[in-house]
Amino acid sequence: MFEHVEKITGPVLALKFTGEITETEHQRIDRLLTEHIDRWGRIRILLTVKHNPSLSSAEALYEDLRMVKLHSDAIERLAVVGDRPWKSTWVGLFGLFSRMQTDYFSLEQIDSAWQWVTEGLTVEATR
């Protein structure tokens, strides 16, 4: 399951994964990415992942992030916030292969993730 978190207005797309992502949800996420890219050009993504059993291997992470991979040329930064510190290495490798800036944050570091993903941008809080 995923949720679109509308915390700010600007070139940042925030999503929360709380379980396995279905094919229908992958399509919805792809549409959200396309809409943000069409509106803002290059975008940044903040992805919060909580207890997602499908992210138990590097291959599963890569598959779940396939929609990000497809739009990697338009994604400037990807912040992943999660509950498994060992995913940090996988997120770093994903960034290396996709040629985008990536960083991993623990759930307790969500504010730092927001700061990093919005660094240098002019954004407004949504009401």
N, CA, C and O atoms as CSV, one atom per row, in Angstrom:
chain,resi,resn,atom,element,x,y,z
A,1,MET,N,N,0.840,-1.167,0.000
A,1,MET,CA,C,0.000,0.000,0.000
A,1,MET,C,C,0.889,1.236,0.000
A,1,MET,O,O,1.975,1.226,0.580
A,2,PHE,N,N,0.426,2.298,-0.651
A,2,PHE,CA,C,1.172,3.545,-0.636
A,2,PHE,C,C,0.232,4.704,-0.378
A,2,PHE,O,O,-0.978,4.616,-0.584
A,3,GLU,N,N,0.828,5.795,0.080
A,3,GLU,CA,C,0.089,7.027,0.342
A,3,GLU,C,C,0.885,8.185,-0.235
A,3,GLU,O,O,2.105,8.243,-0.078
A,4,HIS,N,N,0.198,9.111,-0.906
A,4,HIS,CA,C,0.815,10.341,-1.386
A,4,HIS,C,C,0.722,11.355,-0.250
A,4,HIS,O,O,-0.376,11.752,0.141
A,5,VAL,N,N,1.864,11.771,0.277
A,5,VAL,CA,C,1.919,12.707,1.398
A,5,VAL,C,C,2.048,14.112,0.826
A,5,VAL,O,O,3.079,14.461,0.251
A,6,GLU,N,N,1.011,14.912,0.984
A,6,GLU,CA,C,1.012,16.266,0.423
A,6,GLU,C,C,1.311,17.266,1.535
A,6,GLU,O,O,0.415,17.927,2.060
A,7,LYS,N,N,2.594,17.360,1.877
A,7,LYS,CA,C,3.028,18.222,2.973
A,7,LYS,C,C,3.483,19.593,2.481
A,7,LYS,O,O,3.362,20.585,3.199
A,8,ILE,N,N,4.007,19.646,1.254
A,8,ILE,CA,C,4.508,20.899,0.693
A,8,ILE,C,C,4.097,21.041,-0.759
A,8,ILE,O,O,3.735,20.065,-1.417
A,9,THR,N,N,4.156,22.275,-1.251
A,9,THR,CA,C,3.954,22.548,-2.669
A,9,THR,C,C,5.312,22.895,-3.250
A,9,THR,O,O,5.990,23.799,-2.764
A,10,GLY,N,N,5.698,22.192,-4.267
A,10,GLY,CA,C,6.997,22.404,-4.891
A,10,GLY,C,C,7.422,21.143,-5.610
A,10,GLY,O,O,6.636,20.205,-5.739
A,11,PRO,N,N,8.661,21.111,-6.081
A,11,PRO,CA,C,9.139,19.975,-6.872
A,11,PRO,C,C,9.558,18.769,-6.040
A,11,PRO,O,O,10.537,18.096,-6.360
A,12,VAL,N,N,8.808,18.500,-4.967
A,12,VAL,CA,C,9.091,17.345,-4.115
A,12,VAL,C,C,7.853,16.471,-4.049
A,12,VAL,O,O,6.761,16.942,-3.730
A,13,LEU,N,N,8.031,15.200,-4.351
A,13,LEU,CA,C,6.954,14.223,-4.247
A,13,LEU,C,C,7.255,13.344,-3.050
A,13,LEU,O,O,8.298,12.692,-3.001
A,14,ALA,N,N,6.343,13.323,-2.077
A,14,ALA,CA,C,6.525,12.509,-0.879
A,14,ALA,C,C,5.534,11.354,-0.900
A,14,ALA,O,O,4.330,11.548,-1.066
A,15,LEU,N,N,6.065,10.152,-0.729
A,15,LEU,CA,C,5.264,8.933,-0.727
A,15,LEU,C,C,5.582,8.119,0.513
A,15,LEU,O,O,6.689,8.181,1.048
A,16,LYS,N,N,4.594,7.352,0.964
A,16,LYS,CA,C,4.794,6.438,2.093
A,16,LYS,C,C,4.353,5.050,1.664
A,16,LYS,O,O,3.214,4.854,1.241
A,17,PHE,N,N,5.269,4.076,1.775
A,17,PHE,CA,C,4.961,2.676,1.494
A,17,PHE,C,C,4.768,1.981,2.840
A,17,PHE,O,O,5.621,2.079,3.722
A,18,THR,N,N,3.648,1.280,2.993
A,18,THR,CA,C,3.393,0.564,4.244
A,18,THR,C,C,3.117,-0.917,4.003
A,18,THR,O,O,2.528,-1.581,4.856
A,19,GLY,N,N,3.518,-1.418,2.903
A,19,GLY,CA,C,3.338,-2.821,2.564
A,19,GLY,C,C,3.752,-3.024,1.129
A,19,GLY,O,O,4.333,-2.134,0.509
A,20,GLU,N,N,3.455,-4.192,0.602
A,20,GLU,CA,C,3.804,-4.460,-0.790
A,20,GLU,C,C,3.020,-3.537,-1.718
A,20,GLU,O,O,1.873,-3.181,-1.448
A,21,ILE,N,N,3.661,-3.166,-2.804
A,21,ILE,CA,C,3.057,-2.274,-3.789
A,21,ILE,C,C,2.519,-3.143,-4.930
A,21,ILE,O,O,3.256,-3.917,-5.541
A,22,THR,N,N,1.227,-2.997,-5.200
A,22,THR,CA,C,0.597,-3.775,-6.268
A,22,THR,C,C,0.911,-3.156,-7.624
A,22,THR,O,O,1.408,-2.033,-7.706
A,23,GLU,N,N,0.623,-3.889,-8.667
A,23,GLU,CA,C,0.833,-3.370,-10.019
A,23,GLU,C,C,-0.020,-2.126,-10.263
A,23,GLU,O,O,0.448,-1.165,-10.874
A,24,THR,N,N,-1.258,-2.137,-9.795
A,24,THR,CA,C,-2.142,-0.968,-9.938
A,24,THR,C,C,-1.549,0.238,-9.218
A,24,THR,O,O,-1.589,1.357,-9.730
A,25,GLU,N,N,-0.998,0.004,-8.030
A,25,GLU,CA,C,-0.370,1.103,-7.285
A,25,GLU,C,C,0.889,1.596,-7.990
A,25,GLU,O,O,1.147,2.799,-8.005
A,26,HIS,N,N,1.672,0.700,-8.570
A,26,HIS,CA,C,2.839,1.122,-9.360
A,26,HIS,C,C,2.400,2.065,-10.481
A,26,HIS,O,O,3.067,3.064,-10.748
A,27,GLN,N,N,1.284,1.750,-11.133
A,27,GLN,CA,C,0.780,2.606,-12.208
A,27,GLN,C,C,0.350,3.977,-11.681
A,27,GLN,O,O,0.599,4.998,-12.323
A,28,ARG,N,N,-0.295,3.998,-10.514
A,28,ARG,CA,C,-0.703,5.272,-9.903
A,28,ARG,C,C,0.513,6.105,-9.514
A,28,ARG,O,O,0.531,7.320,-9.714
A,29,ILE,N,N,1.526,5.450,-8.960
A,29,ILE,CA,C,2.759,6.154,-8.595
A,29,ILE,C,C,3.432,6.714,-9.841
A,29,ILE,O,O,3.925,7.842,-9.827
A,30,ASP,N,N,3.455,5.934,-10.916
A,30,ASP,CA,C,4.047,6.399,-12.167
A,30,ASP,C,C,3.318,7.646,-12.676
A,30,ASP,O,O,3.953,8.586,-13.155
A,31,ARG,N,N,1.986,7.653,-12.572
A,31,ARG,CA,C,1.223,8.836,-12.987
A,31,ARG,C,C,1.572,10.051,-12.122
A,31,ARG,O,O,1.721,11.157,-12.642
A,32,LEU,N,N,1.703,9.853,-10.810
A,32,LEU,CA,C,2.096,10.953,-9.924
A,32,LEU,C,C,3.473,11.499,-10.298
A,32,LEU,O,O,3.672,12.712,-10.355
A,33,LEU,N,N,4.414,10.600,-10.551
A,33,LEU,CA,C,5.746,11.029,-10.978
A,33,LEU,C,C,5.678,11.834,-12.264
A,33,LEU,O,O,6.282,12.901,-12.368
A,34,THR,N,N,4.948,11.327,-13.237
A,34,THR,CA,C,4.820,12.014,-14.520
A,34,THR,C,C,4.197,13.394,-14.349
A,34,THR,O,O,4.665,14.364,-14.944
A,35,GLU,N,N,3.136,13.487,-13.533
A,35,GLU,CA,C,2.491,14.780,-13.279
A,35,GLU,C,C,3.458,15.768,-12.632
A,35,GLU,O,O,3.512,16.930,-13.033
A,36,HIS,N,N,4.215,15.322,-11.642
A,36,HIS,CA,C,5.175,16.214,-10.978
A,36,HIS,C,C,6.281,16.646,-11.939
A,36,HIS,O,O,6.673,17.813,-11.948
A,37,ILE,N,N,6.779,15.725,-12.736
A,37,ILE,CA,C,7.828,16.056,-13.699
A,37,ILE,C,C,7.300,17.031,-14.739
A,37,ILE,O,O,7.985,17.993,-15.087
A,38,ASP,N,N,6.091,16.796,-15.241
A,38,ASP,CA,C,5.498,17.708,-16.219
A,38,ASP,C,C,5.326,19.112,-15.647
A,38,ASP,O,O,5.500,20.103,-16.356
A,39,ARG,N,N,4.985,19.191,-14.365
A,39,ARG,CA,C,4.741,20.489,-13.736
A,39,ARG,C,C,6.033,21.199,-13.330
A,39,ARG,O,O,6.157,22.409,-13.519
A,40,TRP,N,N,7.011,20.449,-12.767
A,40,TRP,CA,C,8.178,21.068,-12.154
A,40,TRP,C,C,9.484,20.838,-12.909
A,40,TRP,O,O,10.483,21.485,-12.595
A,41,GLY,N,N,9.512,19.944,-13.887
A,41,GLY,CA,C,10.786,19.614,-14.538
A,41,GLY,C,C,11.519,18.581,-13.692
A,41,GLY,O,O,11.022,17.471,-13.509
A,42,ARG,N,N,12.684,18.927,-13.180
A,42,ARG,CA,C,13.421,18.011,-12.287
A,42,ARG,C,C,12.780,18.041,-10.904
A,42,ARG,O,O,12.447,19.105,-10.382
A,43,ILE,N,N,12.613,16.860,-10.322
A,43,ILE,CA,C,11.946,16.752,-9.032
A,43,ILE,C,C,12.822,16.013,-8.029
A,43,ILE,O,O,13.876,15.470,-8.361
A,44,ARG,N,N,12.346,16.016,-6.798
A,44,ARG,CA,C,12.988,15.268,-5.718
A,44,ARG,C,C,11.909,14.401,-5.062
A,44,ARG,O,O,10.728,14.748,-5.071
A,45,ILE,N,N,12.329,13.283,-4.499
A,45,ILE,CA,C,11.378,12.346,-3.901
A,45,ILE,C,C,11.791,12.034,-2.469
A,45,ILE,O,O,12.963,11.787,-2.185
A,46,LEU,N,N,10.808,12.049,-1.573
A,46,LEU,CA,C,10.990,11.560,-0.216
A,46,LEU,C,C,10.092,10.342,-0.078
A,46,LEU,O,O,8.871,10.442,-0.198
A,47,LEU,N,N,10.699,9.201,0.173
A,47,LEU,CA,C,9.973,7.936,0.265
A,47,LEU,C,C,10.145,7.366,1.665
A,47,LEU,O,O,11.261,7.065,2.089
A,48,THR,N,N,9.036,7.221,2.378
A,48,THR,CA,C,9.056,6.591,3.698
A,48,THR,C,C,8.585,5.152,3.541
A,48,THR,O,O,7.521,4.897,2.977
A,49,VAL,N,N,9.385,4.214,4.044
A,49,VAL,CA,C,9.079,2.792,3.923
A,49,VAL,C,C,8.970,2.217,5.328
A,49,VAL,O,O,9.941,2.216,6.084
A,50,LYS,N,N,7.771,1.724,5.675
A,50,LYS,CA,C,7.552,1.130,6.993
A,50,LYS,C,C,7.148,-0.330,6.843
A,50,LYS,O,O,6.151,-0.643,6.192
A,51,HIS,N,N,7.917,-1.206,7.440
A,51,HIS,CA,C,7.605,-2.636,7.501
A,51,HIS,C,C,7.161,-3.203,6.152
A,51,HIS,O,O,6.118,-3.850,6.052
A,52,ASN,N,N,7.936,-2.962,5.154
A,52,ASN,CA,C,7.604,-3.455,3.824
A,52,ASN,C,C,8.312,-4.794,3.610
A,52,ASN,O,O,9.519,-4.813,3.372
A,53,PRO,N,N,7.587,-5.911,3.689
A,53,PRO,CA,C,8.232,-7.221,3.567
A,53,PRO,C,C,8.859,-7.460,2.198
A,53,PRO,O,O,9.749,-8.301,2.069
A,54,SER,N,N,8.412,-6.738,1.179
A,54,SER,CA,C,8.982,-6.963,-0.152
A,54,SER,C,C,10.379,-6.364,-0.277
A,54,SER,O,O,11.094,-6.663,-1.234
A,55,LEU,N,N,10.776,-5.527,0.674
A,55,LEU,CA,C,12.105,-4.928,0.597
A,55,LEU,C,C,13.108,-5.743,1.419
A,55,LEU,O,O,13.885,-5.183,2.193
A,56,SER,N,N,13.086,-7.049,1.246
A,56,SER,CA,C,13.953,-7.920,2.024
A,56,SER,C,C,15.239,-8.275,1.291
A,56,SER,O,O,16.079,-8.989,1.839
A,57,SER,N,N,15.409,-7.799,0.080
A,57,SER,CA,C,16.634,-8.048,-0.675
A,57,SER,C,C,16.889,-6.866,-1.597
A,57,SER,O,O,15.998,-6.058,-1.861
A,58,ALA,N,N,18.115,-6.783,-2.078
A,58,ALA,CA,C,18.463,-5.697,-2.987
A,58,ALA,C,C,17.614,-5.762,-4.260
A,58,ALA,O,O,17.200,-4.729,-4.788
A,59,GLU,N,N,17.360,-6.967,-4.745
A,59,GLU,CA,C,16.557,-7.127,-5.958
A,59,GLU,C,C,15.127,-6.653,-5.737
A,59,GLU,O,O,14.534,-6.025,-6.615
A,60,ALA,N,N,14.570,-6.955,-4.559
A,60,ALA,CA,C,13.203,-6.527,-4.257
A,60,ALA,C,C,13.125,-5.007,-4.145
A,60,ALA,O,O,12.166,-4.395,-4.616
A,61,LEU,N,N,14.135,-4.396,-3.521
A,61,LEU,CA,C,14.164,-2.941,-3.426
A,61,LEU,C,C,14.218,-2.323,-4.819
A,61,LEU,O,O,13.484,-1.382,-5.123
A,62,TYR,N,N,15.094,-2.863,-5.658
A,62,TYR,CA,C,15.241,-2.351,-7.023
A,62,TYR,C,C,13.917,-2.470,-7.784
A,62,TYR,O,O,13.549,-1.561,-8.528
A,63,GLU,N,N,13.212,-3.568,-7.605
A,63,GLU,CA,C,11.917,-3.763,-8.269
A,63,GLU,C,C,10.876,-2.770,-7.755
A,63,GLU,O,O,10.128,-2.188,-8.541
A,64,ASP,N,N,10.829,-2.580,-6.444
A,64,ASP,CA,C,9.851,-1.652,-5.887
A,64,ASP,C,C,10.149,-0.208,-6.268
A,64,ASP,O,O,9.245,0.627,-6.285
A,65,LEU,N,N,11.400,0.091,-6.570
A,65,LEU,CA,C,11.769,1.449,-6.977
A,65,LEU,C,C,11.842,1.597,-8.497
A,65,LEU,O,O,12.415,2.563,-9.002
A,66,ARG,N,N,11.270,0.652,-9.217
A,66,ARG,CA,C,11.377,0.682,-10.683
A,66,ARG,C,C,10.789,1.945,-11.291
A,66,ARG,O,O,11.298,2.438,-12.298
A,67,MET,N,N,9.710,2.486,-10.690
A,67,MET,CA,C,9.113,3.697,-11.246
A,67,MET,C,C,10.063,4.876,-11.097
A,67,MET,O,O,10.068,5.779,-11.933
A,68,VAL,N,N,10.869,4.874,-10.034
A,68,VAL,CA,C,11.878,5.916,-9.862
A,68,VAL,C,C,12.965,5.735,-10.915
A,68,VAL,O,O,13.429,6.704,-11.515
A,69,LYS,N,N,13.366,4.481,-11.133
A,69,LYS,CA,C,14.397,4.173,-12.128
A,69,LYS,C,C,13.970,4.649,-13.521
A,69,LYS,O,O,14.793,5.177,-14.270
A,70,LEU,N,N,12.702,4.468,-13.871
A,70,LEU,CA,C,12.212,4.847,-15.196
A,70,LEU,C,C,12.279,6.353,-15.430
A,70,LEU,O,O,12.383,6.802,-16.572
A,71,HIS,N,N,12.219,7.137,-14.347
A,71,HIS,CA,C,12.227,8.599,-14.457
A,71,HIS,C,C,13.514,9.197,-13.887
A,71,HIS,O,O,13.554,10.386,-13.571
A,72,SER,N,N,14.557,8.388,-13.755
A,72,SER,CA,C,15.755,8.834,-13.048
A,72,SER,C,C,16.401,10.074,-13.651
A,72,SER,O,O,17.026,10.848,-12.926
A,73,ASP,N,N,16.267,10.285,-14.955
A,73,ASP,CA,C,16.863,11.470,-15.568
A,73,ASP,C,C,16.180,12.762,-15.118
A,73,ASP,O,O,16.749,13.843,-15.267
A,74,ALA,N,N,14.968,12.664,-14.570
A,74,ALA,CA,C,14.236,13.849,-14.104
A,74,ALA,C,C,14.199,13.927,-12.578
A,74,ALA,O,O,13.553,14.818,-12.027
A,75,ILE,N,N,14.872,13.021,-11.895
A,75,ILE,CA,C,14.875,13.012,-10.435
A,75,ILE,C,C,16.256,13.435,-9.947
A,75,ILE,O,O,17.268,12.798,-10.238
A,76,GLU,N,N,16.260,14.519,-9.205
A,76,GLU,CA,C,17.514,15.073,-8.707
A,76,GLU,C,C,17.977,14.380,-7.420
A,76,GLU,O,O,19.155,14.058,-7.264
A,77,ARG,N,N,17.029,14.159,-6.502
A,77,ARG,CA,C,17.364,13.547,-5.216
A,77,ARG,C,C,16.281,12.554,-4.811
A,77,ARG,O,O,15.099,12.727,-5.109
A,78,LEU,N,N,16.732,11.503,-4.117
A,78,LEU,CA,C,15.820,10.516,-3.551
A,78,LEU,C,C,16.219,10.291,-2.100
A,78,LEU,O,O,17.304,9.783,-1.818
A,79,ALA,N,N,15.332,10.674,-1.179
A,79,ALA,CA,C,15.538,10.403,0.245
A,79,ALA,C,C,14.646,9.227,0.613
A,79,ALA,O,O,13.440,9.261,0.371
A,80,VAL,N,N,15.231,8.189,1.196
A,80,VAL,CA,C,14.469,7.038,1.657
A,80,VAL,C,C,14.545,7.021,3.181
A,80,VAL,O,O,15.628,7.021,3.766
A,81,VAL,N,N,13.369,7.006,3.809
A,81,VAL,CA,C,13.268,6.946,5.263
A,81,VAL,C,C,12.709,5.579,5.605
A,81,VAL,O,O,11.658,5.184,5.099
A,82,GLY,N,N,13.420,4.849,6.474
A,82,GLY,CA,C,12.959,3.494,6.738
A,82,GLY,C,C,13.288,2.983,8.116
A,82,GLY,O,O,13.893,3.672,8.937
A,83,ASP,N,N,12.871,1.756,8.346
A,83,ASP,CA,C,13.016,1.124,9.648
A,83,ASP,C,C,14.081,0.030,9.659
A,83,ASP,O,O,14.185,-0.715,10.633
A,84,ARG,N,N,14.854,-0.076,8.615
A,84,ARG,CA,C,15.887,-1.106,8.526
A,84,ARG,C,C,17.211,-0.456,8.089
A,84,ARG,O,O,17.401,-0.201,6.900
A,85,PRO,N,N,18.119,-0.188,9.023
A,85,PRO,CA,C,19.373,0.507,8.689
A,85,PRO,C,C,20.196,-0.183,7.602
A,85,PRO,O,O,20.928,0.495,6.880
A,86,TRP,N,N,20.101,-1.500,7.461
A,86,TRP,CA,C,20.889,-2.196,6.449
A,86,TRP,C,C,20.453,-1.846,5.030
A,86,TRP,O,O,21.158,-2.166,4.073
A,87,LYS,N,N,19.297,-1.191,4.880
A,87,LYS,CA,C,18.864,-0.772,3.544
A,87,LYS,C,C,19.660,0.424,3.029
A,87,LYS,O,O,19.623,0.741,1.841
A,88,SER,N,N,20.377,1.080,3.933
A,88,SER,CA,C,21.175,2.244,3.556
A,88,SER,C,C,22.132,1.927,2.415
A,88,SER,O,O,22.262,2.709,1.473
A,89,THR,N,N,22.798,0.785,2.497
A,89,THR,CA,C,23.738,0.380,1.452
A,89,THR,C,C,23.015,0.194,0.122
A,89,THR,O,O,23.517,0.609,-0.923
A,90,TRP,N,N,21.850,-0.423,0.160
A,90,TRP,CA,C,21.102,-0.667,-1.067
A,90,TRP,C,C,20.634,0.629,-1.705
A,90,TRP,O,O,20.663,0.775,-2.927
A,91,VAL,N,N,20.202,1.569,-0.875
A,91,VAL,CA,C,19.772,2.871,-1.400
A,91,VAL,C,C,20.962,3.582,-2.041
A,91,VAL,O,O,20.822,4.207,-3.092
A,92,GLY,N,N,22.137,3.486,-1.405
A,92,GLY,CA,C,23.343,4.075,-1.983
A,92,GLY,C,C,23.698,3.456,-3.321
A,92,GLY,O,O,24.059,4.169,-4.258
A,93,LEU,N,N,23.601,2.138,-3.421
A,93,LEU,CA,C,23.879,1.466,-4.691
A,93,LEU,C,C,22.859,1.851,-5.758
A,93,LEU,O,O,23.214,2.037,-6.922
A,94,PHE,N,N,21.599,1.971,-5.366
A,94,PHE,CA,C,20.570,2.397,-6.305
A,94,PHE,C,C,20.926,3.770,-6.874
A,94,PHE,O,O,20.814,4.002,-8.078
A,95,GLY,N,N,21.354,4.671,-6.001
A,95,GLY,CA,C,21.766,6.004,-6.453
A,95,GLY,C,C,22.943,5.954,-7.397
A,95,GLY,O,O,22.983,6.679,-8.391
A,96,LEU,N,N,23.910,5.093,-7.088
A,96,LEU,CA,C,25.083,4.955,-7.933
A,96,LEU,C,C,24.703,4.504,-9.343
A,96,LEU,O,O,25.190,5.058,-10.329
A,97,PHE,N,N,23.839,3.504,-9.433
A,97,PHE,CA,C,23.463,2.971,-10.738
A,97,PHE,C,C,22.463,3.844,-11.479
A,97,PHE,O,O,22.385,3.785,-12.707
A,98,SER,N,N,21.695,4.655,-10.756
A,98,SER,CA,C,20.700,5.504,-11.420
A,98,SER,C,C,21.215,6.924,-11.632
A,98,SER,O,O,20.538,7.739,-12.257
A,99,ARG,N,N,22.385,7.223,-11.126
A,99,ARG,CA,C,23.018,8.534,-11.282
A,99,ARG,C,C,22.179,9.668,-10.686
A,99,ARG,O,O,22.086,10.748,-11.269
A,100,MET,N,N,21.573,9.420,-9.531
A,100,MET,CA,C,20.874,10.486,-8.812
A,100,MET,C,C,21.427,10.516,-7.389
A,100,MET,O,O,21.988,9.534,-6.902
A,101,GLN,N,N,21.258,11.659,-6.738
A,101,GLN,CA,C,21.682,11.756,-5.346
A,101,GLN,C,C,20.685,10.999,-4.475
A,101,GLN,O,O,19.477,11.206,-4.580
A,102,THR,N,N,21.193,10.129,-3.625
A,102,THR,CA,C,20.328,9.372,-2.728
A,102,THR,C,C,20.879,9.447,-1.319
A,102,THR,O,O,22.079,9.622,-1.110
A,103,ASP,N,N,19.986,9.312,-0.361
A,103,ASP,CA,C,20.405,9.207,1.027
A,103,ASP,C,C,19.351,8.420,1.783
A,103,ASP,O,O,18.172,8.431,1.429
A,104,TYR,N,N,19.794,7.736,2.831
A,104,TYR,CA,C,18.908,6.926,3.655
A,104,TYR,C,C,18.853,7.531,5.052
A,104,TYR,O,O,19.877,7.941,5.599
A,105,PHE,N,N,17.651,7.585,5.628
A,105,PHE,CA,C,17.427,8.133,6.956
A,105,PHE,C,C,16.583,7.142,7.756
A,105,PHE,O,O,15.720,6.460,7.203
A,106,SER,N,N,16.842,7.069,9.064
A,106,SER,CA,C,16.001,6.249,9.929
A,106,SER,C,C,14.679,6.984,10.154
A,106,SER,O,O,14.572,8.177,9.867
A,107,LEU,N,N,13.685,6.279,10.661
A,107,LEU,CA,C,12.383,6.903,10.918
A,107,LEU,C,C,12.516,8.086,11.870
A,107,LEU,O,O,11.769,9.058,11.759
A,108,GLU,N,N,13.452,8.011,12.795
A,108,GLU,CA,C,13.670,9.105,13.738
A,108,GLU,C,C,14.278,10.331,13.068
A,108,GLU,O,O,14.245,11.422,13.637
A,109,GLN,N,N,14.825,10.173,11.881
A,109,GLN,CA,C,15.484,11.266,11.165
A,109,GLN,C,C,14.599,11.873,10.073
A,109,GLN,O,O,15.113,12.486,9.138
A,110,ILE,N,N,13.292,11.713,10.178
A,110,ILE,CA,C,12.384,12.196,9.124
A,110,ILE,C,C,12.552,13.699,8.877
A,110,ILE,O,O,12.500,14.140,7.729
A,111,ASP,N,N,12.752,14.483,9.926
A,111,ASP,CA,C,12.942,15.927,9.737
A,111,ASP,C,C,14.219,16.214,8.959
A,111,ASP,O,O,14.242,17.104,8.109
A,112,SER,N,N,15.277,15.470,9.242
A,112,SER,CA,C,16.530,15.631,8.493
A,112,SER,C,C,16.347,15.246,7.030
A,112,SER,O,O,16.922,15.871,6.138
A,113,ALA,N,N,15.546,14.216,6.790
A,113,ALA,CA,C,15.269,13.800,5.406
A,113,ALA,C,C,14.553,14.919,4.659
A,113,ALA,O,O,14.899,15.230,3.519
A,114,TRP,N,N,13.547,15.529,5.304
A,114,TRP,CA,C,12.834,16.650,4.671
A,114,TRP,C,C,13.789,17.803,4.392
A,114,TRP,O,O,13.722,18.414,3.325
A,115,GLN,N,N,14.675,18.108,5.334
A,115,GLN,CA,C,15.650,19.186,5.120
A,115,GLN,C,C,16.554,18.875,3.935
A,115,GLN,O,O,16.804,19.737,3.092
A,116,TRP,N,N,17.044,17.636,3.874
A,116,TRP,CA,C,17.959,17.255,2.800
A,116,TRP,C,C,17.264,17.303,1.443
A,116,TRP,O,O,17.822,17.821,0.475
A,117,VAL,N,N,16.054,16.768,1.370
A,117,VAL,CA,C,15.373,16.675,0.073
A,117,VAL,C,C,14.908,18.052,-0.420
A,117,VAL,O,O,14.751,18.252,-1.624
A,118,THR,N,N,14.688,18.997,0.496
A,118,THR,CA,C,14.234,20.336,0.091
A,118,THR,C,C,15.351,21.371,0.083
A,118,THR,O,O,15.108,22.537,-0.227
A,119,GLU,N,N,16.559,20.967,0.414
A,119,GLU,CA,C,17.701,21.885,0.479
A,119,GLU,C,C,17.854,22.687,-0.815
A,119,GLU,O,O,17.946,22.119,-1.903
A,120,GLY,N,N,17.879,24.005,-0.678
A,120,GLY,CA,C,18.070,24.875,-1.838
A,120,GLY,C,C,16.816,25.145,-2.651
A,120,GLY,O,O,16.886,25.848,-3.659
A,121,LEU,N,N,15.675,24.610,-2.249
A,121,LEU,CA,C,14.419,24.814,-2.974
A,121,LEU,C,C,13.554,25.854,-2.278
A,121,LEU,O,O,13.679,26.080,-1.074
A,122,THR,N,N,12.683,26.480,-3.046
A,122,THR,CA,C,11.654,27.320,-2.486
A,122,THR,C,C,10.360,26.504,-2.500
A,122,THR,O,O,9.815,26.212,-3.564
A,123,VAL,N,N,9.876,26.141,-1.316
A,123,VAL,CA,C,8.678,25.330,-1.197
A,123,VAL,C,C,7.730,25.990,-0.188
A,123,VAL,O,O,8.149,26.778,0.659
A,124,GLU,N,N,6.467,25.654,-0.300
A,124,GLU,CA,C,5.459,26.168,0.620
A,124,GLU,C,C,4.746,24.995,1.270
A,124,GLU,O,O,4.478,23.977,0.633
A,125,ALA,N,N,4.443,25.159,2.556
A,125,ALA,CA,C,3.651,24.139,3.262
A,125,ALA,C,C,2.231,24.157,2.735
A,125,ALA,O,O,1.680,25.225,2.466
A,126,THR,N,N,1.631,22.983,2.585
A,126,THR,CA,C,0.231,22.922,2.168
A,126,THR,C,C,-0.641,23.081,3.397
A,126,THR,O,O,-0.204,22.835,4.521
A,127,ARG,N,N,-1.845,23.483,3.179
A,127,ARG,CA,C,-2.753,23.715,4.312
A,127,ARG,C,C,-3.592,22.516,4.583
A,127,ARG,O,O,-4.412,22.531,5.501
